[in-house]
Amino acid sequence: MSADVWGGRWSANDSLIARRWMEACATKKSLVILAADCQDMGGLNQLLESVHEHVVALKTHVDLVNDWTPEVWRGFCAKAEKYGMLIFEDRKFADIGKISKQQMGGVYDIRSWADLVTSHLISGPDIVDGLQAGWKEVSREGGILLLAQMSSRGNLLSQEYSDEVIRIGKEQKGVFGFIGNGSDAANIAALRQRLGDGKMIWTPGINLQVGDGELGQRYGHPRDAVLAGADGIIVGNGIHGMNDPRHAARAYADASWQALLERNG
């Protein structure tokens, strides 16, 4: 089923993490990554129980959790895995390769529980090797999402910089894909054209209610993003800020899945 649904994206991506993502999406009929930006474990666990049927990955910021402990976090990640969800730590690494490798360990030991992480490429391509070395130290395989675009108003990711990130990243096996600008379908389409089928595009800035949000955030519609070439939609307040997060998660799952079927139909 996964190969039929994903078409060229499936045949062009043979990495374990890419196949895991596409298979998990096909199982849940959803492309939803939930930005689970809760600041306590109680909120995180409650959200997980509410939306897990329709969410394929959790985007976390582990350093935001006020009552974090290694034991409690391991239990949370194990529960997410049981529910068929990938863990995506939105760390936005940016240092040299050696330091980034060390940061994958440290207090939070990201390498032991995160399936995917975000990274800038401002320090050069060695950061990819450093992050992958962190996973290798604990005999795990993970994927890196490079920030090629951002959806926030006034961001400084110039076209020249984005072009270099794409040029370098699309040739690196350790790069799972790229973060695109979900608020602008034309930007996503241009990014997809430059990438071909060989890498994933995940897009923040997604909401069923399009327009401007708080603090410079802008939103685009999930259907537009997926039709333009996105393979995962990152949704935050549109799910966890709703009175019924389960119902909201299902709405985003349905919109994203139907758009994928339309795209590859």
C-alpha positions, 0 to 999 in steps of 0.5 A: 500500500505504501508504495502505491500511495507514495509513488515516486517518493517511495521508490526514491527513498530507501532509507529506514527512517524515510520508509518508516515515515511513509508506512506510518502515514499509510497506516494512519491515513494522515500526514500530521506532525503535531507540534506538542509544545506543552510545558509539563508532562501531564499536558503532553501525556493528555495530548498524546492520549487524545490525538494519537489515532490521527497523528504520525509524529510528535514534534517536541522541544524537550527543553521546554518541559519544566518537570522533565526527568529521564525516566518520565521522558523515556516512558512518554517516548515508549508510549508514543512508539507504541501508538505508532508515532515518530519522535521529532525533536525540533532542536535546530542544531547549528554548531560544528559537527563535533559539538553537535555530536556531543549535544545529541548526548548530554543531559537530554540524550536526544540520540537515544529517543529522537527519530528525527531532528532539525538542523541549520546548515550555517556551520557547514555540512559537517554538522550532518555527520556529527548528528548522525555520529550521535545516533550511531553511538547508541546503534540507532538510525535517525534522520535530519531535516534541514531548514531550507525555508521558514514560515515566520515573517521577516526571517533571514533565510535568503534565497542564496542561502536556501539554494546552498542548503538544498544543493548540499543537503540533497546529496547527503544520505543522512538528510531525511528532508527539508523544512519548507514554508507551509504558508506559501504553496508556491515556495513549497512547489519551487523547493520540490522542483529543486529536490525531485523525489529523493527527499521529504519536505515537512512544512510548519505554518499550517492551519485550516484557518489561513492567514496571520497568527501570533508573533509573526507566524503565518499559515497556509492550508494543509491541502495546498501544502501537500498538493505543492509537494509537502510530505508532512504537515506540522500543526500546533495550535490548530490541534492542541489549541482547540476544545476537541483536539481529537476531532481537530487532529482527524480534520487535519489528517483527512485533509492531508491524506486526501490531498496526497491521494489527489496528488498521486492519483 
